[in-house]
Amino acid sequence: MPTLPSKPNSPPLEDFAAPSNYRFEPELQETPPRHLPEEFRNSPYFVRQRNAMVGLLVAGVLCVAFAQLPILHEWGLYVLPLASLNWIGTGLLVLGAASWITSKQRRGPIQYVEEGIPLVARIRELVLRPTAIVNGQPTTYAFSALIEYREPNTGALVEKQVDSRGFSASAKDKYRTSYRVGEYVTAVYLKSNPAKTLRLYGFLELRPDLGLLTTQSAQPPSVLKTGLRVGAIFGVFGLLFWNVYAFSKYQPLELTFERAAAPVAVGGIVLGGALITWLAVRQARARRELASRNEKAIAAGEAVELEARKRGLFGAHGLVMTIVIGAGALLLGGGIVLCWCFTANAMLDTSKPELRPVEIVEFWSTTHSFLFREYEIEYRFPGETQSRKLLSSPAHMHQFRSRQGVAEVHAGRFGWSWIKTIAPPESTLKL
């Protein structure tokens, strides 16, 4: 576990002395066993538990309902989870029911109210730190407090780091803490194991005004912003899927390096360069804002946000990953423009078709990452040893009764000849 950084306003360890008028929270003032106040049933902890349970149940019902739509049966041939929506929905309903049952049996923070022993602690250091980093980017955060307190059995003054629950990096700005450095606060532990079970009472999320708090930014965004964000997400994924489709469907029969070099170079410089610039500017701005927030937090005794140890141009990456990301952005931009050229070459093509016989080598059904399935016809022209592949569908592949076919070849808008379709010899192509 990382050591929290020292701060200028951390109080000296030896002057620990709880104020004489310090009082524990009302629900902890009685001797155990205590009763959980009824209003705590609407505390952040229980609201989160109920929302998770309701979310599972609603998602399960929607999955089962959408699974009955005929169009999803067709889509399920390509996107495999859609073919199993019934089972997925049933599983979510089971998880939702199990969550409801366990919520009735699991005591969680309730045990601390009913049986916990409170003690006075003082916060020495307070930070907001990343708890998980994936591909160089923090994915979860938590507030960490270094506290000092009198050990219940020996009375010795000891230190301990205690954390709040984790939350996603996207929700980082939606949370703050009511605690301040140097403040005397309530900690609580269980008799069974004081050192291991010690918690800051506010981090149990039973009181909405103590410990882990939500900020005004936690309010839901406007309908317009939500719509734009959803539209942008679908647009990006739609663009990526179309590029993959165009690369397989409209790929020219013969594409030399000289022809491909120009669009790849333009895409790499324009799109790839723009992506690299955006990532670098975004990261630099984030670091400036973090430094400014931390200056204010230190002065006010609030939580200081820790940055990942590695400082790359695009995030918490080392030199090697920074180079890989930069090169990947250039290649991605070049590949996107090349796929756009494939699309324009086919979509804008007005040439007359040329019918050429082909030999069907194999019909392929390839599953990617257990999520997507791709159907292809492998073929070759007479006299050639090299085989090629054309994107297809199950209905199209079932039309063939032999290993012979007829390819409809077009010249292409840019002079890149491509195959529009392959049909069985006995079928009539309506051109």
C-alpha positions in Angstrom: 0.0 0.0 0.0 1.6 3.4 -1.0 2.6 5.8 1.7 0.6 9.0 1.7 2.7 12.2 1.1 3.4 14.5 3.9 1.7 17.9 3.9 2.8 21.2 5.4 -0.3 21.4 7.7 0.0 17.8 9.1 -0.2 18.1 12.9 2.6 16.8 15.1 2.1 13.3 16.2 2.9 13.8 19.8 0.2 16.5 20.5 -2.7 14.2 20.1 -5.4 15.3 22.5 -9.1 14.9 21.8 -11.2 18.0 22.7 -13.0 17.6 26.1 -16.3 18.5 24.5 -16.0 15.9 21.6 -19.2 13.9 21.2 -19.8 10.8 19.1 -22.6 10.7 16.7 -26.0 10.3 18.4 -26.6 6.7 17.1 -23.2 5.6 18.6 -23.6 7.1 22.1 -25.5 4.2 23.5 -23.8 1.0 24.6 -24.1 -2.0 22.2 -26.3 -3.6 21.0 -27.9 -0.6 19.4 -30.7 -0.2 16.9 -30.2 1.2 13.4 -32.1 4.4 13.0 -34.9 4.0 10.5 -33.8 7.1 8.5 -30.5 5.3 7.7 -32.5 3.0 5.3 -32.3 6.0 2.9 -28.6 6.6 3.4 -26.2 6.6 0.5 -25.1 3.0 1.2 -28.6 1.6 1.1 -29.7 3.7 -1.9 -26.7 2.4 -3.9 -27.6 -1.2 -3.0 -31.2 -0.7 -4.0 -30.2 1.1 -7.3 -27.9 -1.8 -8.2 -30.6 -4.4 -7.5 -33.3 -2.4 -9.5 -30.8 -1.9 -12.3 -30.2 -5.7 -12.6 -33.9 -6.4 -12.6 -34.8 -3.8 -15.1 -32.0 -4.8 -17.4 -33.1 -8.4 -17.1 -36.6 -7.6 -18.1 -35.5 -5.5 -21.1 -33.2 -8.2 -22.3 -35.9 -10.9 -22.2 -38.4 -8.5 -23.9 -36.0 -7.5 -26.7 -35.1 -11.1 -27.2 -38.5 -11.7 -28.6 -38.0 -9.3 -31.6 -37.5 -11.1 -34.9 -34.9 -8.7 -36.1 -32.6 -9.5 -33.1 -32.6 -13.1 -34.2 -31.0 -11.9 -37.5 -28.6 -9.6 -35.8 -27.6 -12.5 -33.4 -25.9 -14.2 -36.3 -23.3 -11.5 -36.3 -23.3 -10.1 -32.7 -23.4 -13.3 -30.6 -24.6 -11.8 -27.3 -27.9 -10.8 -29.1 -28.5 -14.4 -29.9 -28.4 -15.2 -26.1 -30.4 -12.3 -24.8 -33.0 -14.6 -23.2 -30.2 -16.3 -21.2 -28.5 -13.0 -20.4 -31.8 -11.5 -19.2 -32.6 -14.6 -17.1 -29.1 -14.4 -15.6 -29.6 -10.7 -14.7 -33.0 -11.4 -13.1 -31.4 -14.2 -11.0 -28.6 -11.8 -10.0 -31.1 -9.2 -9.1 -33.1 -11.6 -7.0 -29.9 -12.9 -5.3 -28.9 -9.2 -4.6 -32.3 -8.7 -2.9 -32.0 -11.8 -0.8 -28.4 -11.0 0.3 -29.3 -7.4 1.1 -31.7 -8.8 3.7 -29.0 -11.0 5.2 -25.8 -9.0 4.7 -25.2 -6.6 7.6 -22.5 -4.5 6.1 -22.1 -1.2 7.9 -25.2 -2.0 10.0 -23.0 -4.1 12.2 -20.8 -1.1 13.0 -23.8 0.8 14.3 -25.3 -2.1 16.2 -22.0 -3.5 17.7 -19.2 -1.1 16.9 -17.0 0.6 19.5 -16.4 4.2 18.7 -13.1 6.0 19.4 -11.7 9.4 18.6 -9.1 9.7 15.8 -7.3 12.6 14.2 -6.7 12.9 10.5 -3.1 13.5 9.7 -3.1 13.2 5.9 -5.9 13.1 3.3 -5.6 12.2 -0.4 -7.7 11.2 -3.3 -5.7 8.4 -5.0 -6.1 6.1 -8.0 -6.6 2.5 -6.9 -6.5 0.9 -10.3 -4.8 1.8 -13.5 -5.6 0.1 -16.8 -3.6 0.8 -20.0 -1.9 3.8 -18.3 -5.2 5.5 -17.3 -6.7 5.5 -13.7 -10.0 3.7 -13.7 -11.0 3.8 -10.0 -10.3 6.2 -7.2 -10.8 6.3 -3.4 -10.2 8.8 -0.6 -7.4 7.7 1.7 -6.9 9.1 5.2 -4.0 8.5 7.4 -5.3 8.7 11.0 -3.9 8.5 14.4 -5.7 7.1 17.5 -5.2 5.5 20.9 -5.0 1.7 20.5 -8.0 0.4 22.6 -6.1 -2.3 24.5 -2.7 -0.6 25.2 -3.5 3.1 24.9 -0.5 3.5 22.6 -0.7 6.2 19.9 -0.8 4.4 16.5 -1.3 5.3 12.8 -3.5 3.6 10.2 -4.5 4.2 6.6 -8.2 3.9 6.0 -10.0 4.2 2.6 -13.4 5.1 1.4 -15.1 2.8 -1.1 -13.8 3.0 -4.7 -15.6 4.8 -7.5 -15.0 5.2 -11.2 -12.6 7.7 -12.6 -15.5 9.3 -14.6 -17.2 10.0 -11.2 -14.1 11.3 -9.5 -15.3 15.0 -9.6 -18.7 14.0 -8.2 -17.4 13.1 -4.8 -15.7 15.0 -2.0 -15.1 14.4 1.7 -16.2 16.3 4.7 -13.0 15.5 6.5 -10.1 17.9 6.9 -6.5 17.4 7.9 -6.0 17.9 11.7 -9.7 17.3 12.4 -10.7 15.0 15.2 -13.3 12.5 13.9 -15.1 9.3 14.9 -13.6 5.9 14.0 -15.4 2.7 14.8 -14.2 -0.9 15.2 -15.6 -4.4 16.1 -14.5 -6.1 19.2 -13.6 -9.3 17.3 -10.5 -7.6 15.6 -10.0 -3.9 16.4 -7.0 -3.3 14.2 -8.4 -5.1 11.1 -12.0 -3.8 11.4 -11.3 -0.1 12.2 -13.1 2.3 9.9 -13.7 6.0 9.7 -17.4 6.2 10.5 -18.1 8.7 7.7 -16.7 6.3 5.1 -19.4 3.8 5.9 -21.8 6.1 4.0 -24.6 5.9 6.6 -24.9 9.6 7.1 -25.4 11.8 4.0 -23.6 14.7 5.7 -20.5 12.9 6.9 -17.5 11.3 5.2 -18.0 10.6 1.5 -20.3 13.3 0.0 -21.7 13.9 -3.4 -21.1 17.3 -5.0 -23.5 19.5 -7.1 -21.7 18.1 -10.2 -23.4 14.8 -9.4 -26.6 16.2 -10.7 -27.7 14.5 -14.0 -26.7 16.5 -17.2 -29.3 18.1 -19.3 -31.3 16.1 -21.9 -29.4 17.9 -24.7 -26.0 17.1 -23.3 -27.0 13.5 -22.7 -28.3 13.2 -26.2 -25.1 14.7 -27.7 -22.9 12.4 -25.7 -24.9 9.3 -26.6 -24.9 10.4 -30.3 -21.1 10.9 -30.2 -20.5 7.5 -28.7 -22.7 5.8 -31.3 -21.1 7.9 -34.0 -17.6 6.8 -33.0 -18.4 3.1 -32.8 -20.5 3.3 -36.0 -17.5 4.8 -37.8 -15.2 2.1 -36.5 -17.6 -0.7 -37.4 -18.1 0.8 -40.9 -14.3 0.9 -41.5 -14.0 -2.7 -40.6 -17.0 -3.6 -42.9 -15.6 -1.5 -45.8 -12.2 -3.0 -45.5 -13.6 -6.5 -45.9 -16.5 -5.7 -48.4 -14.9 -3.1 -50.7 -11.2 -4.0 -50.6 -9.8 -3.7 -54.2 -8.6 -6.8 -56.0 -5.2 -5.3 -56.6 -3.9 -2.5 -54.4 -0.3 -1.5 -54.8 1.8 0.3 -52.2 2.1 3.4 -54.4 -1.7 3.7 -54.5 -2.3 3.1 -50.8 0.6 5.3 -49.6 -1.1 8.7 -50.4 -4.4 8.1 -48.4 -2.5 6.4 -45.6 -0.1 9.3 -45.3 -2.8 11.9 -45.4 -4.9 10.1 -42.8 -1.9 9.6 -40.5 -0.9 13.3 -40.7 -4.4 14.8 -40.5 -6.4 12.4 -38.3 -3.6 10.7 -36.5 -1.8 14.0 -35.8 -5.1 15.6 -34.6 -5.6 12.7 -32.2 -2.1 12.9 -30.8 -2.4 16.7 -30.3 -5.8 16.3 -28.6 -4.5 13.6 -26.2 -1.4 15.6 -25.4 -3.3 18.9 -24.8 -5.9 17.2 -22.8 -3.3 15.5 -20.5 -1.4 18.7 -20.1 -4.5 20.6 -19.2 -5.6 17.9 -16.7 -2.2 18.1 -14.9 -2.4 21.9 -14.7 -5.9 21.7 -13.2 -4.8 19.0 -10.8 -1.9 21.2 -9.6 -4.2 24.1 -9.1 -6.8 22.0 -7.2 -4.1 20.5 -4.9 -2.7 24.0 -4.0 -6.2 25.0 -2.8 -6.8 21.7 -1.1 -3.5 21.8 0.9 -4.3 25.4 2.1 -7.8 24.3 3.2 -6.8 20.9 4.7 -8.8 19.1 2.1 -8.0 15.9 0.3 -5.1 16.1 -2.1 -5.4 14.2 -5.4 -2.5 11.9 -6.2 -1.2 11.5 -9.7 0.0 8.2 -11.1 3.8 7.8 -10.7 4.5 7.6 -14.4 4.0 10.8 -16.4 3.7 10.2 -20.1 2.7 12.5 -22.9 -0.8 10.9 -23.1 -1.3 9.6 -19.5 0.4 7.4 -16.9 2.6 5.7 -19.6 6.3 5.0 -19.8 8.4 6.0 -22.9 7.7 2.7 -24.7 3.9 2.9 -24.4 4.0 6.6 -25.3 5.8 5.7 -28.6 3.3 2.9 -29.2 0.3 5.1 -28.7 1.7 7.8 -31.0 2.5 5.2 -33.7 -0.9 3.6 -33.2 -2.7 7.0 -33.6 -0.8 7.6 -36.9 -1.7 4.1 -38.2 -5.3 4.4 -37.1 -5.7 7.7 -39.0 -4.1 6.3 -42.1 -6.3 3.1 -41.9 -9.5 5.2 -41.5 -8.8 7.3 -44.6 -7.8 4.2 -46.6 -11.2 2.6 -45.7 -13.0 5.8 -46.7 -11.2 5.6 -50.1 -12.4 2.0 -50.5 -15.9 3.1 -49.7 -15.8 6.0 -52.2 -14.2 3.8 -54.9 -17.2 1.4 -54.6 -20.1 3.7 -53.8 -19.3 6.2 -56.6 -18.5 3.5 -59.1 -20.7 3.7 -62.3 -18.8 1.3 -64.4 -20.4 -1.7 -66.2 -19.9 -5.0 -64.5 -17.6 -7.7 -65.8 -18.7 -11.3 -65.1 -15.8 -13.6 -64.3 -15.9 -17.3 -63.2 -14.4 -18.1 -59.8 -13.7 -21.3 -57.9 -15.1 -21.4 -54.4 -12.3 -22.6 -52.1 -14.2 -22.5 -48.7 -17.0 -20.9 -46.8 -15.8 -19.4 -43.5 -17.5 -18.5 -40.3 -15.1 -16.8 -37.9 -15.9 -15.7 -34.4 -13.9 -12.8 -32.8 -13.5 -12.6 -29.1 -16.7 -14.7 -28.6 -18.6 -11.5 -29.4 -18.7 -11.1 -33.2 -19.1 -13.5 -36.1 -17.9 -12.9 -39.6 -19.0 -14.8 -42.7 -16.7 -14.9 -45.8 -16.4 -16.7 -49.1 -12.9 -17.7 -50.0 -12.4 -17.9 -53.8 -9.9 -17.7 -56.6 -9.9 -16.9 -60.2 -9.0 -19.7 -62.8 -5.3 -20.0 -63.3 -4.4 -18.2 -60.0 -3.0 -19.9 -57.0 -3.7 -17.0 -54.6 -7.1 -17.1 -53.0 -9.1 -14.1 -51.8 -12.0 -13.5 -49.4 -15.3 -11.7 -49.8 -17.6 -10.6 -47.0 -20.8 -12.6 -47.1 -23.8 -13.7 -45.0 -25.4 -17.1 -44.1 -28.3 -16.6 -46.5 -25.9 -15.7 -49.3 -23.6 -18.7 -48.7 -26.6 -21.1 -48.6 -27.4 -20.3 -52.2 -24.3 -22.2 -53.5 -24.8 -25.9 -54.5 -21.3 -26.3 -55.9 -17.8 -25.0 -55.8 -18.4 -22.8 -58.8 -19.4 -19.1 -58.8 -19.6 -16.0 -60.9 -18.0 -12.8 -59.7 -19.4 -9.4 -60.6 -16.3 -7.2 -61.0 -16.4 -3.4 -61.3 -13.6 -1.1 -62.4 -13.9 1.3 -59.4 -14.2 5.1 -59.3 -10.5 5.4 -58.6 -9.5 2.6 -61.0 -9.3 0.1 -58.1 -11.2 -2.9 -59.4 -13.4 -4.6 -56.8 -16.0 -7.4 -56.5 -19.6 -6.4 -55.8 -20.8 -10.0 -55.2 -20.3 -13.6 -56.1 -23.4 -15.6 -57.2 -24.0 -19.3 -58.1 -23.6 -20.0 -61.9 -27.3 -21.1 -62.1 -28.6 -17.8 -60.8 -29.3 -14.8 -63.0 -27.5 -11.6 -62.2 -29.7 -8.6 -62.9 -27.3 -5.9 -63.8 
